[in-house]
Amino acid sequence: MSAFFGSVWWLIVTLGLLITFHEYGHFVIARRCGVKVLKFSVGFGPALWSRFDRHGTQFVVAAIPLGGYVKMLDERDPDAPVAPEDVSASFNRKPVGQRMAIAAAGPAFNLIFTLAAFWLMFVIGKPDYQPIIGHVSGLAAEAGLKAGERITAIDGKPVENWTGAGDRLVAAGMSRTDVRVSVSSADHGSSEHTLALSHLPADIDQQVIYERIGLTPQQLALPPVIGKAVADGAAAQAGLREGDRVISIGGQSIGDWREVSKAIQSHAPQGQALAIVVDRDGQRLAVSARPKANPDAGHSGAPAWLLGISPQPISPHYDATLRYGPLDAIPQALSTTWTQTHQTLTMLGQMVMGQASLKNLSGIITIAEAANASASLGPAWFLNFLAVISLSLAILNLLPIPILDGGALLYYLIELAKGSPVSERVQIAGQYVGLVLLVALMGLALYNDILRHVS
């Protein structure tokens, strides 16, 4: 399956599962409160499938899988007149406490789904990499971290795998908080280093934080060995070939393939040849190669230079598994849910206060790609992805924005305080405001997705 069709398929699976679970929360609590449910729809637009149950509720799977809704009997709906015998089953006739419960049930069921998904992920066992450093650059290099060292703790909290370490570092990077990284190695014993994440810019994109930190797991380290030399490329014309290990470029020592491209751009002024030293079968060979300008230069207009070489492909394999028994997995699921909730709320607060860039908002394209990527890594990783997205949906829906569940809860709280419902005029105005805000957020998220791809 291609990346495009895979992304579309797993996006549909993700939204189908999470939307159904969310709307089922509204549905089941409405039924429990004695409200007559007219329609349960997963998706919008034309119906692809439809049937009625014995209670007269129509269940629909619609063509556009970007949401869903539960339509309840309501005397305020001009399109669905209420028969006299059904007045008591109308949503608007229910006590405010029951209406609040119905509104909160969708996000609550998303939270339940999150806990269940994390629990099942821990029981199945999520494969991962050991927290052993493979390549160091950026802030990590400035802090004195070295390849081969094992990360044992971050700010005193033990680290079990690379994902756990990465998540904590990115969370600290978003708040630009310095962290203490404890490491150990056979050669140097144990040591502690401070990562100066406070030096990160205020408007940094979450996608870039990891790169700025400069840590790569050992399994993903790219040795500076030439895997392919294009026949008419500058490197091949200079005599370089597959299997050569690059030692230095322009006098700059090379320890990882990621440093090759940076060295080429740094030491390739127009009209100058590069001094390249390689190791071939245990012997050092010095050559001079003149890079060629890349015809597809970046948007900055600055020239990009190519030697016509690419690295040897690597086949990284997981060497650690995060797994717990069914009982031990319960507190782990609760802890992980709390941590994810705290990080999400912190991120939202920072964006509202202008302390974090709005570039960190991701839209449907990023979600689709992440769904495909996580599904390709196995069921445990896909469950982790579903749990995170389900939690995000719960938090998003609880925001006090009219048209969302949080907006309805806000109205009901006002009704409790003043003793009477919010006027229909105010509610209608709020719906328009909420719709504009929601469309603006979705538009910004989509713009960020497109900008990342263009960049």
Secondary structure by P-SEA (a helix, b strand, c coil): ccaaaaaaaaaaaaaaaaaaaaaaaaaaaaaaacccccccccccccccccccccccbbbbbcccccbbbbbccccccccccccccccccccccccaaaaaaaaaaaaaaaaaaaaaaaaaaaaabbbbbccccccccccccccccccccccccccccccccaaaaaaaaaaaaaabbbbbbbbcccccccccccccccccccccccccccccccccccccccccccccccccccccccccccccccccccccccccccaaaaaaaaccccccccbbbbbcccbbbbbbbbbbbcccccccccbbbbccccccccccccccccccccccaaaaaaaaaaaaaaaaaaaaaaaaaccccccccccaaaaaaaaaaaaaacaaaaaaaaaaaaaaaaaaaaccccccaaaaaaaaaaaaaacccccaaaaaaaaaaaaaaaaaaaaaaaaaaaaaaac
